Amino acid sequence: MKITHFVNGETSRIHISGPFWQLNKARRIAAAGLHIASVNKWEAVGLTFKITLYGQNRHVLRAYKAVAAEQGSDKCPFWF
């Protein structure tokens, strides 16, 4: 599963993508981000899936921290 963070001016996006057999884990990770911050969600499912969380920079950054913590990654560059 791949998690990437993009910044586009005043808005940001988090893309969570991977093979369909990891979809339940990805939905759980995305739910952690949705619970922490007021961001929007878009989902596309097929043989591979893509879940996008998007919104204002500060909300998406807060959601990215929660997503990285839920995944168990120690490489989140935004811990202050």
PyMOL commands that place a pseudoatom at each C-alpha (Angstrom):
pseudoatom trace, name=CA, resn=MET, resi=1, chain=A, elem=C, hetatm=0, pos=[0.000, 0.000, 0.000]
pseudoatom trace, name=CA, resn=LYS, resi=2, chain=A, elem=C, hetatm=0, pos=[1.282, 3.444, -0.915]
pseudoatom trace, name=CA, resn=ILE, resi=3, chain=A, elem=C, hetatm=0, pos=[0.423, 6.690, 0.892]
pseudoatom trace, name=CA, resn=THR, resi=4, chain=A, elem=C, hetatm=0, pos=[1.431, 10.020, -0.671]
pseudoatom trace, name=CA, resn=HIS, resi=5, chain=A, elem=C, hetatm=0, pos=[0.776, 13.630, 0.322]
pseudoatom trace, name=CA, resn=PHE, resi=6, chain=A, elem=C, hetatm=0, pos=[0.440, 16.428, -2.270]
pseudoatom trace, name=CA, resn=VAL, resi=7, chain=A, elem=C, hetatm=0, pos=[0.222, 20.179, -1.643]
pseudoatom trace, name=CA, resn=ASN, resi=8, chain=A, elem=C, hetatm=0, pos=[-1.484, 22.387, -4.250]
pseudoatom trace, name=CA, resn=GLY, resi=9, chain=A, elem=C, hetatm=0, pos=[-1.463, 25.957, -2.968]
pseudoatom trace, name=CA, resn=GLU, resi=10, chain=A, elem=C, hetatm=0, pos=[-4.248, 26.301, -0.391]
pseudoatom trace, name=CA, resn=THR, resi=11, chain=A, elem=C, hetatm=0, pos=[-5.428, 22.697, -0.721]
pseudoatom trace, name=CA, resn=SER, resi=12, chain=A, elem=C, hetatm=0, pos=[-3.795, 19.331, -0.144]
pseudoatom trace, name=CA, resn=ARG, resi=13, chain=A, elem=C, hetatm=0, pos=[-4.486, 15.703, -1.009]
pseudoatom trace, name=CA, resn=ILE, resi=14, chain=A, elem=C, hetatm=0, pos=[-3.556, 12.342, 0.463]
pseudoatom trace, name=CA, resn=HIS, resi=15, chain=A, elem=C, hetatm=0, pos=[-3.601, 9.386, -1.933]
pseudoatom trace, name=CA, resn=ILE, resi=16, chain=A, elem=C, hetatm=0, pos=[-3.834, 5.874, -0.500]
pseudoatom trace, name=CA, resn=SER, resi=17, chain=A, elem=C, hetatm=0, pos=[-3.457, 3.262, -3.228]
pseudoatom trace, name=CA, resn=GLY, resi=18, chain=A, elem=C, hetatm=0, pos=[-2.735, -0.431, -3.575]
pseudoatom trace, name=CA, resn=PRO, resi=19, chain=A, elem=C, hetatm=0, pos=[-4.130, -3.821, -4.622]
pseudoatom trace, name=CA, resn=PHE, resi=20, chain=A, elem=C, hetatm=0, pos=[-7.759, -4.718, -3.892]
pseudoatom trace, name=CA, resn=TRP, resi=21, chain=A, elem=C, hetatm=0, pos=[-6.895, -7.254, -1.166]
pseudoatom trace, name=CA, resn=GLN, resi=22, chain=A, elem=C, hetatm=0, pos=[-5.627, -4.398, 1.047]
pseudoatom trace, name=CA, resn=LEU, resi=23, chain=A, elem=C, hetatm=0, pos=[-8.813, -2.332, 0.669]
pseudoatom trace, name=CA, resn=ASN, resi=24, chain=A, elem=C, hetatm=0, pos=[-10.198, -3.053, 4.164]
pseudoatom trace, name=CA, resn=LYS, resi=25, chain=A, elem=C, hetatm=0, pos=[-6.938, -1.951, 5.795]
pseudoatom trace, name=CA, resn=ALA, resi=26, chain=A, elem=C, hetatm=0, pos=[-6.864, 1.177, 3.607]
pseudoatom trace, name=CA, resn=ARG, resi=27, chain=A, elem=C, hetatm=0, pos=[-10.437, 2.063, 4.545]
pseudoatom trace, name=CA, resn=ARG, resi=28, chain=A, elem=C, hetatm=0, pos=[-9.525, 1.720, 8.227]
pseudoatom trace, name=CA, resn=ILE, resi=29, chain=A, elem=C, hetatm=0, pos=[-6.504, 3.992, 7.711]
pseudoatom trace, name=CA, resn=ALA, resi=30, chain=A, elem=C, hetatm=0, pos=[-8.623, 6.555, 5.812]
pseudoatom trace, name=CA, resn=ALA, resi=31, chain=A, elem=C, hetatm=0, pos=[-11.260, 6.455, 8.560]
pseudoatom trace, name=CA, resn=ALA, resi=32, chain=A, elem=C, hetatm=0, pos=[-8.589, 7.471, 11.088]
pseudoatom trace, name=CA, resn=GLY, resi=33, chain=A, elem=C, hetatm=0, pos=[-7.813, 10.547, 8.989]
pseudoatom trace, name=CA, resn=LEU, resi=34, chain=A, elem=C, hetatm=0, pos=[-11.497, 11.372, 8.554]
pseudoatom trace, name=CA, resn=HIS, resi=35, chain=A, elem=C, hetatm=0, pos=[-12.083, 11.051, 12.301]
pseudoatom trace, name=CA, resn=ILE, resi=36, chain=A, elem=C, hetatm=0, pos=[-9.269, 13.470, 13.231]
pseudoatom trace, name=CA, resn=ALA, resi=37, chain=A, elem=C, hetatm=0, pos=[-9.862, 16.262, 10.697]
pseudoatom trace, name=CA, resn=SER, resi=38, chain=A, elem=C, hetatm=0, pos=[-12.672, 17.666, 8.573]
pseudoatom trace, name=CA, resn=VAL, resi=39, chain=A, elem=C, hetatm=0, pos=[-11.529, 16.453, 5.159]
pseudoatom trace, name=CA, resn=ASN, resi=40, chain=A, elem=C, hetatm=0, pos=[-13.442, 15.013, 2.201]
pseudoatom trace, name=CA, resn=LYS, resi=41, chain=A, elem=C, hetatm=0, pos=[-13.072, 11.492, 0.803]
pseudoatom trace, name=CA, resn=TRP, resi=42, chain=A, elem=C, hetatm=0, pos=[-13.195, 10.126, -2.731]
pseudoatom trace, name=CA, resn=GLU, resi=43, chain=A, elem=C, hetatm=0, pos=[-12.761, 6.417, -3.509]
pseudoatom trace, name=CA, resn=ALA, resi=44, chain=A, elem=C, hetatm=0, pos=[-12.221, 4.435, -6.718]
pseudoatom trace, name=CA, resn=VAL, resi=45, chain=A, elem=C, hetatm=0, pos=[-12.161, 0.626, -6.560]
pseudoatom trace, name=CA, resn=GLY, resi=46, chain=A, elem=C, hetatm=0, pos=[-11.194, -1.976, -9.153]
pseudoatom trace, name=CA, resn=LEU, resi=47, chain=A, elem=C, hetatm=0, pos=[-8.249, -4.367, -9.300]
pseudoatom trace, name=CA, resn=THR, resi=48, chain=A, elem=C, hetatm=0, pos=[-6.389, -1.535, -7.625]
pseudoatom trace, name=CA, resn=PHE, resi=49, chain=A, elem=C, hetatm=0, pos=[-7.964, 1.077, -5.431]
pseudoatom trace, name=CA, resn=LYS, resi=50, chain=A, elem=C, hetatm=0, pos=[-7.324, 4.752, -4.784]
pseudoatom trace, name=CA, resn=ILE, resi=51, chain=A, elem=C, hetatm=0, pos=[-8.692, 6.599, -1.767]
pseudoatom trace, name=CA, resn=THR, resi=52, chain=A, elem=C, hetatm=0, pos=[-8.199, 10.371, -1.794]
pseudoatom trace, name=CA, resn=LEU, resi=53, chain=A, elem=C, hetatm=0, pos=[-8.596, 12.590, 1.241]
pseudoatom trace, name=CA, resn=TYR, resi=54, chain=A, elem=C, hetatm=0, pos=[-8.637, 16.277, 0.328]
pseudoatom trace, name=CA, resn=GLY, resi=55, chain=A, elem=C, hetatm=0, pos=[-9.278, 19.675, 1.860]
pseudoatom trace, name=CA, resn=GLN, resi=56, chain=A, elem=C, hetatm=0, pos=[-7.464, 22.657, 3.353]
pseudoatom trace, name=CA, resn=ASN, resi=57, chain=A, elem=C, hetatm=0, pos=[-3.744, 22.266, 4.094]
pseudoatom trace, name=CA, resn=ARG, resi=58, chain=A, elem=C, hetatm=0, pos=[-4.023, 22.356, 7.885]
pseudoatom trace, name=CA, resn=HIS, resi=59, chain=A, elem=C, hetatm=0, pos=[-6.839, 19.801, 7.977]
pseudoatom trace, name=CA, resn=VAL, resi=60, chain=A, elem=C, hetatm=0, pos=[-5.137, 17.431, 5.536]
pseudoatom trace, name=CA, resn=LEU, resi=61, chain=A, elem=C, hetatm=0, pos=[-1.841, 17.693, 7.435]
pseudoatom trace, name=CA, resn=ARG, resi=62, chain=A, elem=C, hetatm=0, pos=[-3.634, 16.686, 10.641]
pseudoatom trace, name=CA, resn=ALA, resi=63, chain=A, elem=C, hetatm=0, pos=[-5.272, 13.791, 8.778]
pseudoatom trace, name=CA, resn=TYR, resi=64, chain=A, elem=C, hetatm=0, pos=[-1.896, 12.742, 7.304]
pseudoatom trace, name=CA, resn=LYS, resi=65, chain=A, elem=C, hetatm=0, pos=[-0.410, 12.505, 10.781]
pseudoatom trace, name=CA, resn=ALA, resi=66, chain=A, elem=C, hetatm=0, pos=[-3.270, 10.236, 11.845]
pseudoatom trace, name=CA, resn=VAL, resi=67, chain=A, elem=C, hetatm=0, pos=[-2.968, 8.130, 8.671]
pseudoatom trace, name=CA, resn=ALA, resi=68, chain=A, elem=C, hetatm=0, pos=[0.789, 7.686, 9.163]
pseudoatom trace, name=CA, resn=ALA, resi=69, chain=A, elem=C, hetatm=0, pos=[0.300, 6.747, 12.816]
pseudoatom trace, name=CA, resn=GLU, resi=70, chain=A, elem=C, hetatm=0, pos=[-2.461, 4.245, 11.953]
pseudoatom trace, name=CA, resn=GLN, resi=71, chain=A, elem=C, hetatm=0, pos=[-0.277, 2.618, 9.312]
pseudoatom trace, name=CA, resn=GLY, resi=72, chain=A, elem=C, hetatm=0, pos=[2.591, 2.338, 11.796]
pseudoatom trace, name=CA, resn=SER, resi=73, chain=A, elem=C, hetatm=0, pos=[5.021, 4.460, 9.823]
pseudoatom trace, name=CA, resn=ASP, resi=74, chain=A, elem=C, hetatm=0, pos=[7.845, 6.203, 11.698]
pseudoatom trace, name=CA, resn=LYS, resi=75, chain=A, elem=C, hetatm=0, pos=[8.724, 8.239, 8.611]
pseudoatom trace, name=CA, resn=CYS, resi=76, chain=A, elem=C, hetatm=0, pos=[6.064, 10.948, 8.875]
pseudoatom trace, name=CA, resn=PRO, resi=77, chain=A, elem=C, hetatm=0, pos=[8.009, 14.173, 8.207]
pseudoatom trace, name=CA, resn=PHE, resi=78, chain=A, elem=C, hetatm=0, pos=[5.447, 16.399, 9.934]
pseudoatom trace, name=CA, resn=TRP, resi=79, chain=A, elem=C, hetatm=0, pos=[5.823, 15.436, 13.616]
pseudoatom trace, name=CA, resn=PHE, resi=80, chain=A, elem=C, hetatm=0, pos=[6.575, 18.587, 15.600]
for i in range(1, 80): cmd.bond("trace and resi %d" % i, "trace and resi %d" % (i + 1))
show_as sticks, trace
zoom trace
